[in-house]
Amino acid sequence: MENQTIVTDSPVGRHLDQISESKPASYLMFDKQKIELVAKITIGREYDNSVVVDNKLASRHHAVIQKIRDAYFIKDEKSTNGTFVNGLKIPEGKYVKLNKGDKITIGTANLVIS
């Protein structure tokens, strides 16, 4: 038996394989600004953060986005009101993988991974 799969043997499979090789997320959209994704981005109300969210529902040091290997993850930094990804509250202190198109909500502010 040959070593063929749906990816190597069909047009649909080859198309899916090309889609999976698309470019990874490279920036964060916030207030109509592109913010380049780097190794570590802090988000919060305090001015020492990489991304400052001017919103009373945001904690001073609300969340952090960190690159681990070739992917980006977000972690809530024990915020008062929580951090949401695509409308779901993420567990405090746990890293959650981010994908291109994910919407992060902190208070009333939305940030989109692009």
C-alpha positions, 0 to 999 in steps of 0.5 A: 500500500502506498503512503498516500493521504487525502492531502497528497491524493486529492485537490481538496486535500492539497488546498487544505494543506496550502491553507494550513501553511498560511502566515501566522499572526503578526500583529494586534489591531487596537484602536485602528492601530497595528501593534506588532506582536513581539515576544511579550506584550503587556496589556492594562490601564497603567502607562507602563504597559505595551498596550494601554487600555484607557478603560475603568473595567481594565486592571492596571496590569490586566493581561499578557500576550507571550510568544512561546515557540511559534505561537502566541498565548494570552494569560490573564494577570489576576484582573478584576473583570477577567479577559475574554477571547472570542466571548469566552472568559479565560481562566486566571493565570492559564495560558490560552493559545491565540489564533489569527482572527481571535478577538480579545476583550478587556473591559469594553476594549476589543483587540484582534489578532491579525 
